[in-house]
Amino acid sequence: MRVGNKFLAGALVAMLAALALRGAAADETQTYPSRPVRIIVPFPAGGPTDILMRVIGQRMSVDWGQPVVIENQPGANTAIAAARVAKMPADGHTLLAVMDVTMVLNPITSKSLTYDPLKDFAPITLASKNTSLLSVRTEDGPKTVKELIARAKANPGKLNYGAGIITTRLAGYLFNREAGLDVQYIPFNGSAPTVQGLLTGAVDYIVDGTATSLPLIQSGKLRALAKLNSRPLRALPDARRYFHLDRPGGAGRHAAWDRR
């Protein structure tokens, strides 16, 4: 099986994948689906991938005439859910909502991975592409990237940033490195907890996708200081990209598959 660039294009990607069909399970004469289908989401309920899969699952249920059940299994940068699905029967009745981290970054960064993204899964469709945002609280956060950098440099080692999966964590790390900041990283288990951590003051700024942050930005609770790639963002036309990100080696190229 081959995973083409189409399925891995973008800084944050959500797509549906099925277990690679083998043997009798791939017999096209069988009626599919013959029973309820499960979509395993490797993030907590309420996050962008969870919401997207519930919308897709509802439509699939109508089209197929079979229930489509969403199950959340967060942890280990999506590896727990992926390893679980990889061991299930390859009959197409268990689908996995995968990210670029599932298919690309986990195999690179983990030596103990118990699934093979190329052998265990077959891509079905690209579900969404996302843009990473650098955001702060509106009430007490800086108004610009320049102000954030100045605040962090005036308080070395005291500020912290939050992110979920490896992709956003890496974007934050590269931003901090580019700016020469000494800050602490606080891990979260998905977008919803990351945003909640910012709202409650557990972190000073976050790097996260638009799906969870955008409603809070539009309502005035959060402020987007910058977007971390040059992909157009219609919902936030005034959001500026951090200028360092577009130069060769800059953080804007933190994803090797970022097609711009």
C-alpha positions in Angstrom: 0.0 0.0 0.0 1.2 3.5 -0.7 0.4 6.7 1.0 0.5 9.6 -1.5 1.4 13.2 -0.7 -2.2 14.1 -1.1 -3.1 12.5 2.2 -0.2 14.1 4.1 -0.4 17.7 2.8 -0.7 20.4 5.4 0.5 21.3 8.8 -2.3 19.5 10.6 -4.2 16.8 8.7 -7.2 14.7 9.6 -8.1 11.7 7.4 -9.9 8.5 7.6 -8.0 5.3 7.3 -9.1 1.7 7.3 -7.1 -1.5 8.1 -5.5 -2.8 5.0 -7.9 -5.3 3.6 -6.4 -8.8 3.4 -7.7 -12.2 2.1 -11.4 -12.9 2.3 -12.0 -9.6 4.1 -11.3 -7.9 0.8 -13.8 -9.9 -1.2 -15.8 -7.3 -3.0 -18.8 -9.6 -3.4 -19.5 -9.1 0.3 -22.1 -6.6 1.4 -20.5 -3.6 3.1 -21.1 -2.6 5.7 -22.9 -5.6 7.1 -22.9 -4.3 10.6 -22.2 -1.1 12.6 -19.0 0.7 11.8 -16.7 2.2 14.4 -14.6 5.3 13.9 -11.8 5.5 16.5 -10.8 9.0 17.3 -7.4 9.3 19.0 -8.3 12.5 20.9 -10.7 13.4 23.7 -14.3 14.2 23.0 -15.1 17.8 22.1 -11.9 18.4 20.0 -11.9 19.3 16.3 -11.2 15.8 15.1 -13.9 14.3 17.3 -16.4 16.9 16.1 -15.5 16.4 12.5 -15.7 12.6 12.7 -19.2 12.8 14.3 -20.4 15.0 11.4 -18.9 12.6 8.9 -20.1 9.5 10.8 -23.7 10.8 10.9 -23.7 11.2 7.1 -22.1 7.8 6.6 -24.8 6.3 8.7 -27.5 7.8 6.6 -25.9 6.7 3.3 -25.1 3.2 4.5 -28.2 2.5 6.6 -25.9 1.2 9.4 -25.0 2.9 12.7 -21.6 4.6 12.8 -20.2 4.8 16.3 -17.5 7.2 17.4 -15.1 6.0 20.1 -12.5 8.2 21.7 -9.2 6.8 22.7 -6.6 9.5 23.3 -3.0 9.1 24.3 0.6 8.8 23.2 0.2 11.2 20.3 -2.5 9.0 18.7 -0.3 5.8 18.9 -2.6 4.0 21.5 -5.6 4.2 19.2 -3.6 3.4 16.1 -2.0 0.3 17.8 -5.4 -0.9 18.9 -7.0 -0.5 15.5 -4.0 -2.2 13.8 -4.8 -5.4 15.7 -8.5 -5.5 14.8 -10.0 -7.6 11.9 -9.2 -6.1 8.6 -12.8 -6.0 7.4 -13.4 -2.3 7.0 -15.8 -2.1 9.9 -13.3 -0.2 12.1 -11.9 3.1 10.8 -9.3 5.3 12.4 -9.2 9.1 12.2 -5.4 9.6 11.7 -3.3 12.7 11.6 0.1 13.5 10.1 1.5 12.7 13.5 0.1 9.1 13.3 1.4 8.4 9.8 4.7 10.4 9.7 6.0 11.8 13.0 5.3 8.8 15.3 7.4 6.4 13.1 10.2 9.0 13.1 10.2 9.9 16.8 9.2 6.6 18.5 11.3 3.4 18.5 8.7 1.4 20.3 5.8 1.9 17.9 3.6 -1.2 17.6 1.9 -0.4 14.3 3.2 0.1 10.8 1.4 3.0 9.1 2.2 1.7 5.6 1.4 -1.9 6.1 -1.4 -1.8 8.7 -3.6 1.0 7.2 -5.1 2.1 3.9 -6.0 5.7 3.4 -9.6 6.5 2.5 -10.0 10.2 2.1 -8.6 13.5 3.3 -11.0 15.0 5.8 -9.5 18.4 6.6 -6.4 20.6 6.7 -5.7 23.0 9.5 -3.5 26.0 10.3 -1.5 26.3 13.5 -2.2 29.5 15.5 -0.1 31.2 18.2 -2.7 32.4 20.7 -2.9 34.1 24.1 -5.7 35.2 26.5 -7.2 38.5 25.4 -7.6 39.9 29.0 -4.0 39.7 30.1 -2.0 38.4 27.1 0.3 40.5 24.8 -1.1 42.1 21.8 1.6 41.2 19.3 4.3 38.6 18.8 6.9 41.3 19.6 5.3 41.9 23.0 5.2 38.2 23.7 8.8 37.8 22.9 9.7 40.8 25.0 7.7 39.5 28.0 9.3 36.1 27.8 12.8 37.5 27.5 12.2 39.7 30.6 11.1 36.6 32.5 13.4 33.8 31.4 12.2 30.3 32.4 8.9 31.7 33.9 6.5 31.6 31.0 5.1 28.4 29.6 3.4 27.3 26.4 0.9 24.5 25.7 0.4 22.2 22.8 -1.1 18.8 22.1 0.2 16.5 19.5 3.8 16.4 18.2 3.0 18.7 15.3 1.9 21.7 17.3 4.5 21.0 20.0 7.2 21.1 17.3 5.8 24.3 15.8 5.9 25.9 19.3 9.4 24.6 19.9 10.7 26.0 16.6 9.0 29.3 17.3 10.6 29.6 20.7 14.0 28.6 19.2 13.7 31.2 16.4 12.8 33.9 19.0 15.5 32.8 21.5 13.0 32.2 24.3 13.6 30.3 27.5 10.1 28.9 28.3 8.6 25.7 29.7 6.5 23.3 27.7 3.2 22.0 29.2 1.8 19.0 27.4 -1.9 18.5 26.8 -3.9 15.5 25.4 -5.5 17.2 22.4 -6.8 20.6 21.3 -9.7 21.0 23.7 -7.5 20.5 26.8 -4.9 22.8 25.3 -7.3 25.6 24.8 -8.8 25.0 28.3 -5.3 25.3 29.7 -4.9 28.7 28.2 -8.3 29.9 29.4 -7.7 28.8 33.0 -4.2 30.3 33.1 -2.3 27.0 33.2 -0.2 28.3 30.3 0.7 31.7 28.9 0.3 30.9 25.2 -0.5 28.0 23.0 0.1 26.6 19.6 -3.0 24.9 18.3 -5.2 24.5 15.2 -8.1 26.7 14.3 -11.1 24.4 15.0 -11.1 24.7 18.7 -9.5 28.2 19.1 -11.4 30.0 16.4 -14.8 30.4 18.2 -13.0 31.7 21.3 -10.9 34.1 19.2 -14.1 35.4 17.4 -15.8 35.8 20.8 -12.9 37.8 22.2 -11.7 35.4 24.8 -8.5 34.5 23.0 -6.2 36.6 20.7 -4.4 35.1 17.7 -1.0 36.7 17.5 0.1 34.8 14.4 -0.4 31.9 12.1 2.5 29.6 11.8 2.3 29.0 8.0 1.3 31.0 5.0 -1.9 29.1 4.2 -4.8 31.6 3.7 -7.2 31.7 6.7 -10.5 33.3 5.6 -12.0 33.2 9.1 -9.1 35.4 10.3 -8.1 37.5 7.4 -6.1 39.9 9.6 -4.0 37.1 11.2 -0.4 37.7 10.2 2.2 35.0 9.7 5.3 35.3 11.8 7.8 36.6 9.3 10.6 34.3 10.4 8.6 31.3 9.5 8.8 31.7 5.7 12.6 31.8 5.4 14.5 28.5 4.6 14.8 26.5 7.8 12.3 28.6 9.6 9.5 27.2 11.8 7.0 27.6 9.0 8.5 24.6 7.4 8.2 22.4 10.5 6.2 20.0 8.4 8.1 18.5 5.5 4.9 17.8 3.7 3.5 21.3 4.0 2.5 22.1 0.4 2.0 25.8 0.0 
